[in-house]
């Protein structure tokens, strides 16, 4: 039997690409250019597996390619809201993702945003680089203390729990959470977390709110104008989940009006486009979707896809099958 033919939609870490080249008939994307709908359709027509990532939209239209050759979508990433799962199932495609390996780095980045927003670190760095710093003074660039404050988590899954551990053990924070699916009691007890009965309760009680729910049709604009208005005026919103969980226009309005103190964002509603108004505000920290962006994690994500591909073509259940 000939080697399975794979298409990798974007550049992956070199060692992972080499591994794929050594074991498969693989088409890489050396230019790292986003593929068009027609190019993705061609991949579904000519390859046994398509290996996309969060910046590719794997829609019903893409998977409607005929004749369909692909049998596997091996996603590079844990979130798969960019893949139309119902359409994939209807086309008989297996879908896998890469959980676990990016939990720590994404949690680290949520804390980076929280601290950077609270302590005005981005603003301070811009101030210094612009040559505006005139020296230490008691009232200069006062931020918000993090230690001992209350962190509210919307979603208490793998990444939410990892953020809770960092915040609780590193910064003595009290942890509140809301999760529609009851988490395991041991993880809750480990950080002394308190369950809230609704997202609203988290928003009303927390000094910092961090979002760790999946991107989905149900969670689109979960944080809208009405819910933002429940947040305390000194509170900060942190989003490392998915951009469309937050109504970006409503967030801009809240930040401008000062009804919340600030925000830290790694993801955007219309990624990679970022609202120009956000970019003009000083009370928001903006990062370009860096949650999992460490060498260690990106290699581990790639190797996780490799294992899913290996298992699938060996006729074994892929370990990270989501559909
Ligand atoms: C994921 O894995 O879903 C991330 O957002 C990509 O880093």
Boltz pocket constraint, residues with backbone or C-beta under 6 A from the ligand:
constraints:
  - pocket:
      binder: B
      contacts: [[A, 54], [A, 76], [A, 77], [A, 78], [A, 79], [A, 80], [A, 98], [A, 102], [A, 240], [A, 241], [A, 289], [A, 291], [A, 292], [A, 293]]
      max_distance: 6.0
